[in-house]
Amino acid sequence: MTLDFGARDVCGVNFLDLEFSGKDLDAALDAVSVRATLYLPFAYVATPNVDHIVSLASDPARRPLYDNAWMLLNDSRILETLAASAKIKLPVATGADLAERLFAEVIDRNEPVTIIGGDRDSIEALKRRYFLTNVRWHQPPMGLKSNPAAVVRAAAFAAAQPSRFTFICVGAPQQELIAYAIAQRGDARGVGLCVGAALDFLSGKAKRAPQWMRVARLEWLHRLVTEPRRLWRRYLVTGPKVFSLFAAWRAAMAA
């Protein structure tokens, strides 16, 4: 396996006008672990899913957040299925799975770990689950998209922590804004992981879909049923727009 530690980790899987890494979970885990251990300049991993794709189409100003990521991992089995219908192999490597394996297999219980996002209860639960002794936690305010000063403070906090891994768990595009800001500083090290709800799952605050639902591409349904008031619009109104975006992209590729 060849590991690329340049500005981008790109294997040429272009789908819906994003350059995905094309890595599955095992390959992503290896690449992230090695880069973090080498203590290279800060680079971040973004994990686009259907919601990211639709939001990016309506707000193209977000594109630099993805174009400047070191690695883009496919966080959606729906995207995997759409890509397969276009004869494109786009493996799934969700942010939640990557975070879980890093904590379980890579991160030493005594090493410093930086986390941006979550609440005190979630942080304490995560520390208990993985016996973590050195968590550096920053809780940014709500409304980060319209609060550049808070993004700058979060980036400064992360840069000041000598951690191999920085988990940024404040949802898109807030987490990508913070990761981008950290990278632009030029004085940070390690790997940032924009992994959305991973902290909620790992701390037990939210229950993840059982494995059979994930394999059946029904994790979205599990989340909708468990959090209908918060997620109904994402899955029933916004999400389906990905099909028209896919059709337009495929037509443009064929032209």
N, C-alpha and C positions, 0 to 999 in steps of 0.2 A: 504494500500500500504506500502511495506517495502522499505525504502531508505537506500542504502548501501553507507557509506562515507569512506570506506577503500581505498586502493590503486587503485582498479579497481571497476567499477560498471558493473558487468557481470551477465547476466541472462541466459547464456548458449545457445545463438543463434550463433552457428558457421556456417558461410557461406563463401565459397571461402577462407577458412583458416584464417578468421578474426573473432574475438569474438565481435560481435555486442551486444549492450545492449538489443536490442529487445524492446525498448521503443517507443511509439508513441509520437507525439508532446506534448500532454498534460502532459504525464508522465515525459518526458524530461524536460519540463518547470518547473514542480514542483520540480524535483530533483535538477536541477541547481539552482533554486531560493533559496531552503532551504540551500544547501551547501554554497552558496555565503554569505548568511545572517549569517551563523554560523562562518564566518571568519576563516575557517580552512586553513591548508597549501595549497598552490597553487596546483590545479589540472586542467587538460584541457580536453576539449571535441573536438574530431576530427569527421569529417563528410564525410566519404568516399563515393565517387560516382564511376561511371564507369571509369572515367579517373584515379582516385586514384588506383583502382584495377589493371588496365592494367599497369600503371607505376610501381606499386609495384612488379608485376611479372617480369618486365624487370630490376628492380633495388632492389633486396631483401635487400640491406643495409638499406632501409627505414623502414624495419619492426619494429625496436625498437620505432620509432616515434608513431606507432599505438599501439604496445603492452604496452607502458607506459602511454597511455591516460587513464584517469579515465573513460571516457565514449566514446563509438563509436556509432554514430547515422547513420542510413542509409539515405543518401542524394539523392537517386536515385529510381525513380519508375521503371526503367528498372531492377535494382537489385531486387526490390520487386517482379516483375513479374517472373524473373528467379528463385528466391527462392520459389515462390508459385508453380512453375512447379515441384520443388523437394519436395513439401509438407512441406515447411518450411515457417513459418509466420515471415516476416521481415518488420515490419511497417516502413513507411517513416516519417522522422522528419528532414526536410531539415535545413541546417544552416541558410538560408535566412529567413525561417518561424520562427525559434527559435529566431533569433536576433530581428525580427520585434515584436514578442510578448513580449520579454523582455523589449524593449524600450517602447512599448505601455502600458504594464500592470504591470511591476515590478519595473523598474528603476525610482527613484524619480528625478525630473528635477534638483534638487540642489545637488544631490550626485555626487562624483567624478566618472568619467567613463574614462577608459584608452582605447585608440585606437591606434593600430599599423598598418600603411598602409593608403592608400588613398591619396588624395591631399587636399590642403587647401579649394578649392571650395566645395568638398564633405563634409568635416568636417563642414564647415559653414552651408551648406544646412541641414545636419543632426541636428545641434544645433537649427536651426530655426524650423524644423519640430516638434521636441520633446521638444522645449523650454529648452534645456540643458544649464546649467550655469557653469559647472565645468568639461570640457573635457580636459584630458591630452593626447596630441597627439604626436606621434613619426612617422616620415617619413623616413624609412630606404632606403638605395640606391637600385638601381636595381642590379641584379646579386647576390642575397643573397646566393644562393647555393654554390658559389665559393668565398664567402667572410665571413669566420668564424668570423672575428673581428666585422663585422657589425651585425651578429647574437648575439654576446656577448653584444654589445652596446644596441641592442633592448631589450634583456633580462634584462639588468641592469636597463634600463629605466622603464620597467614594474614592476620590483621588488621594485623600489623606490616609486611607486605610491600606496597609500593606497586605492585601489578600490575593490569593490566587483566583478566587471566584467571587464575583459580585452578582447577586441575584436581584433583578429589578422586577418587582411584581406589583405594578400599578396600572396595568391595562394599557391597551393601545389607544392613541399613539404616545401616551405619556411616558411609558417605559422606554420607547425608542428615542423620544426627545432627550431623556436623561442620558441614555447610553451614548447618543450622538454628542451631547455636551461633554461627557467625560472624555470621549475620544478626541474631541477638538482641543481640550486643554493641553495635551501633549506631555503631561507629567504623571499619568496614571499607568499602572501595570496590571497584568492579569487579564482575565476573560470576563466580560459582562454577559449575563444571560437574561434576555427579555422573555420571561416565562409566565406572564399573566397570572392565571389562577393556581399555578403550581403550589404556591405557599398555602393556599386554602386547603388543597387536597392533602398535602404532606402533613399539615398540622392537625387534620381531622375536622377543621372548621366546615368543610364541604365534603360530601361523599361523592367519589368519582363513580362513573358508570362501571358495572361489572365487565369483565373481560369479553364476554360473549357479545355484549352490546357494542363494544369498541370494534371488534372484528366485523360485526354486521353493519358497521358504519352508522350506528344509531346513538352514538354518545351525545349528539346534539339533542336527541329526544329525551334522554335521561336528564340533561341539564334543564331542558324546558319544563319538564314535569316537576323537577325539584325546586326550580326558581321561576315560576311562571310570570310573576309580576315584574321581575327585573329583566327577563330574557325573552319574553314573547315577541317583542318587536324585532329583536335581532334575528330570531330563527324563523319567524312567520312573515315578516315584512321585508326586512333588509336582506337577509341571507339569500332568498331565492333569486335576487338580481344577478347572482353569479352566473346563472345559466345563460342569461342574455349577454353578459360580458364574454362568456366563453364562446358563444355562437359568433359574436362580432369579431373576437380575436381569431377564431378559426377561419372565418371568411377572409380576414385581412391576410392571414398567412397563406391562404390558397390563391390570393389574387396575383 
